Amino acid sequence: MDEQSVPPRSDDQWRRRRSEAIEAFLDEFAPSENADLMSQMLVTVSRLAADSTNRGDLKILNATLRELRYAFKVFAPYLDVPKVSIFGSSRTPEDHPQYLQAKTFARLMQRHGWMVITGAGGGIMQAGHHGASRKASFGVAISLPFEQETNTIIANDPKLVNFKYFFTRKLVFVKEAWAIVLFPGGFGTQDEGFESLTLVQTVKASPVPIVLCDEPGGTYWQHWKAFVEVELVEAGMIDASDLILFHVTDRAEDAVSEVLRFYRRYHSSRFVRDRLVFRLNSPLSAETLSQINETFADILKDGRFDQVPGPLEAEEGAHPDKARLVFSFDRRSAGRLRLLINRINDAP
């Protein structure tokens, strides 16, 4: 057969060969129970080449993947240990009441078996590590041309991760946190606070307690809350019920109580197909379940709230000892969803 008579290679043939080559590569060099996802990642790499993606963009993707892989590795041994992300100014001196509040909060959380995550710098970040101790601390540092230096408590610790990009660092802050507590700070603190609230409000992140803690008698968060109420709620930019997504206090002990109360009965949640599943530390009584169906029917797309004794089939068996509250959430009423969690936790 001469060269002109050879039929052109079809796209289907090329994709099949690529799939076979990727499968063979993974089998030999990267065997994993998640081979399907690994395969999809390699397909994406091949598409980057086909798109002639420029070198600058590839550098961003490469650094992002490397940073996140290492961060996931560092946090993996502590998957089931509750962690709180602490934000606040890097410029707060050690004798300032806000520093002492953050230190007290972290110390109390550590006594309850929690670990803390901070940006690893000075000020409030150091206070978090100071209170929790090096053993119960993670640092997620960012490379900056000024101001940010790793504090001496977490420096050179194996639980310290250094990031080039803010967006990868912020992802880890939120992904690993069971709670978020903010002390007074600058643009970075405001950024982390608003992003955390946005992710919870839009149901792009699981519900978590978000606490805004000031020094005793402080006005920083009171003024912030007044701005939100006047400029956002009254203008209709957010719902009044969204105010329940955060808690303002000027006492470290109250901040601790708010976080621990959130997990009194509620444990965690995830979407399983079109249903939201709450995992519960203890089951609800029939009376409480009836009250929930009556009070929170407005957040359902359809059906009702049902309680089941264990994981759904598509839930992959996580936390098999915990009861489930299963419902079709409308994905809009984040404030009402938080009120539901409060009702669950406060029920006898």
Secondary structure, DSSP 8 states (H G I E B T S, - for coil): --GGGS----HHHHHHHHHHHHHHHHHHH---TTHHHHHHHHHHHHHHHHTT--HHHHHHHHHHHHHHHHHHHHHGGGTTS-EEEEE--TT--TTSHHHHHHHHHHHHHHHTT-EEEE-SSSTHHHHHHHHH-GGGEEEEEE--SSS----TTTTT-TTEEEES-HHHHHHHHHHH-SEEEE-S-SHHHHHHHHHHHHHHHTTSS----EEEE-STT--HHHHHHHHIIIIIITTTSS-GGGGGG-EEES-HHHHHHHHHHHTSSEEEEEEETTEEEEEESS---HHHHHHHHHHSGGGEEEEEEEEESS--GGGTTSSTTSEEEEEEE-SS-HHHHHHHHHHHHH--
